[in-house]
Amino acid sequence: MKLGLWLALLAAAAPGAAQAACAEREVLVAEMRPDGRGGYVLSLNGKDVTGKDAAVAYAAQCARKLVALVHPDISFRQVSDLGVLSGKVGVRLGRDNFFVFYYMREKTVMVYFPAMITVKFSNDPKVLADLIANPRTRDSGI
């Protein structure tokens, strides 16, 4: 997915309205996995989104906290696209509202950054909200 396309589509959205709507929701789960062509597939709260739908869906579903579930083959540059998208709807990402989990290919466990804690894989927004609200300080022994 081309970042330029996303930016053009998001620039047309009303950032003020999107930002106000973001404050109403607790967590948005954005999963990023390779598309097999050097790009990535973005899934928001479990639903794959592309092109214009991706930009509209991101603006419509943004939340106070963004949890990124990232496949190990996704680059840091690709993860940084989430920050650009959030900025376009008026939300600045930082340590209090952006949480990154790199998951294993088989989706059994994931590593929570920056704490480097291994936890059981989940893409359930409620489970993830609990994990980020009460971060573990030790590995779960998985």
C-alpha positions as CSV (number, residue, x, y, z in Angstrom):
1,M,0.0,0.0,0.0
2,K,1.5,3.3,-1.0
3,L,1.9,5.9,1.8
4,G,1.3,8.8,-0.6
5,L,-2.1,7.4,-1.4
6,W,-3.0,7.2,2.3
7,L,-1.8,10.7,3.0
8,A,-3.8,12.2,0.1
9,L,-6.9,10.4,1.3
10,L,-6.5,11.4,4.9
11,A,-5.7,15.0,4.1
12,A,-9.2,15.3,2.7
13,A,-10.7,14.1,6.0
14,A,-11.7,16.5,8.8
15,P,-9.0,16.0,11.4
16,G,-10.8,17.9,14.1
17,A,-13.9,15.6,13.9
18,A,-11.7,12.5,13.8
19,Q,-9.7,13.6,16.8
20,A,-12.8,14.1,18.9
21,A,-14.1,10.7,17.8
22,C,-10.8,9.1,18.8
23,A,-11.2,10.3,22.4
24,E,-14.4,8.3,22.6
25,R,-12.8,4.9,22.0
26,E,-10.3,3.2,24.2
27,V,-8.2,1.0,21.9
28,L,-7.6,0.5,18.1
29,V,-5.8,-2.7,17.2
30,A,-3.8,-2.3,14.0
31,E,-2.2,-5.5,12.7
32,M,0.5,-5.3,10.0
33,R,1.6,-8.3,8.0
34,P,3.4,-8.8,4.7
35,D,1.4,-8.7,1.5
36,G,4.0,-10.8,-0.4
37,R,4.9,-7.9,-2.7
38,G,7.1,-5.9,-0.4
39,G,4.3,-4.0,1.2
40,Y,1.9,-4.8,4.0
41,V,-1.7,-5.6,4.7
42,L,-3.3,-3.5,7.4
43,S,-6.0,-4.9,9.6
44,L,-8.0,-2.7,11.9
45,N,-9.8,-4.4,14.8
46,G,-9.6,-7.7,12.9
47,K,-10.8,-6.5,9.5
48,D,-8.5,-6.1,6.5
49,V,-8.7,-2.6,4.9
50,T,-7.1,-1.3,1.7
51,G,-6.8,1.8,-0.4
52,K,-9.5,4.5,0.3
53,D,-11.2,2.1,2.7
54,A,-8.0,1.9,4.8
55,A,-7.8,5.7,5.2
56,V,-11.5,6.1,6.0
57,A,-11.5,3.1,8.3
58,Y,-8.5,4.4,10.2
59,A,-10.1,7.8,10.7
60,A,-13.4,6.3,11.7
61,Q,-11.9,3.8,14.2
62,C,-9.1,5.7,15.8
63,A,-8.9,5.6,19.6
64,R,-7.1,7.1,22.6
65,K,-4.6,4.2,22.4
66,L,-3.2,2.5,19.3
67,V,-1.9,-1.1,19.7
68,A,0.2,-2.3,16.8
69,L,0.5,-6.1,16.2
70,V,3.5,-6.4,13.9
71,H,4.6,-9.5,11.9
72,P,8.4,-10.1,12.2
73,D,8.9,-9.3,8.5
74,I,7.4,-5.8,8.7
75,S,10.1,-3.1,8.8
76,F,10.4,-0.2,11.3
77,R,9.7,2.2,8.4
78,Q,6.4,0.5,7.7
79,V,5.5,0.6,11.4
80,S,6.2,4.3,11.3
81,D,3.4,4.7,8.7
82,L,1.0,4.4,11.7
83,G,2.4,7.5,13.2
84,V,1.9,9.4,10.0
85,L,-1.7,8.2,9.7
86,S,-2.4,9.1,13.3
87,G,-1.0,12.6,12.8
88,K,-3.3,13.2,9.8
89,V,-6.3,12.7,12.0
90,G,-4.8,15.0,14.7
91,V,-3.4,12.4,17.1
92,R,0.2,12.4,18.0
93,L,1.6,9.0,19.0
94,G,3.9,8.6,22.0
95,R,4.7,6.3,24.9
96,D,1.4,6.9,26.5
97,N,-0.8,6.0,23.6
98,F,1.2,3.8,21.1
99,F,2.0,0.2,22.0
100,V,3.9,-2.2,19.8
101,F,3.8,-6.0,20.0
102,Y,5.9,-8.1,17.6
103,Y,4.3,-11.5,17.2
104,M,5.7,-14.8,16.1
105,R,4.8,-16.1,12.7
106,E,2.6,-18.8,14.1
107,K,0.7,-16.3,16.3
108,T,1.3,-18.1,19.6
109,V,3.3,-15.5,21.4
110,M,4.2,-11.8,21.0
111,V,6.9,-9.5,22.5
112,Y,5.8,-6.3,24.0
113,F,8.2,-3.4,23.3
114,P,10.0,-1.7,24.9
115,A,9.8,-3.9,27.9
116,M,10.8,-7.0,25.9
117,I,8.2,-9.1,27.7
118,T,6.8,-12.3,26.1
119,V,3.1,-12.8,26.4
120,K,0.5,-15.1,24.8
121,F,-0.7,-13.8,21.4
122,S,-4.0,-12.0,21.4
123,N,-5.7,-9.6,19.0
124,D,-8.7,-9.0,21.3
125,P,-8.9,-5.3,22.0
126,K,-10.1,-6.0,25.6
127,V,-7.2,-8.3,26.4
128,L,-4.7,-5.8,24.8
129,A,-6.3,-2.9,26.7
130,D,-5.7,-4.8,29.9
131,L,-2.1,-5.6,28.9
132,I,-1.2,-2.0,28.3
133,A,-3.1,-0.7,31.3
134,N,-1.3,-3.3,33.6
135,P,2.0,-4.0,31.9
136,R,3.9,-7.0,33.0
137,T,7.3,-6.6,34.4
138,R,8.4,-10.3,33.9
139,D,8.0,-12.8,31.1
140,S,4.9,-14.9,31.3
141,G,7.0,-18.0,31.0
142,I,5.6,-18.9,27.6
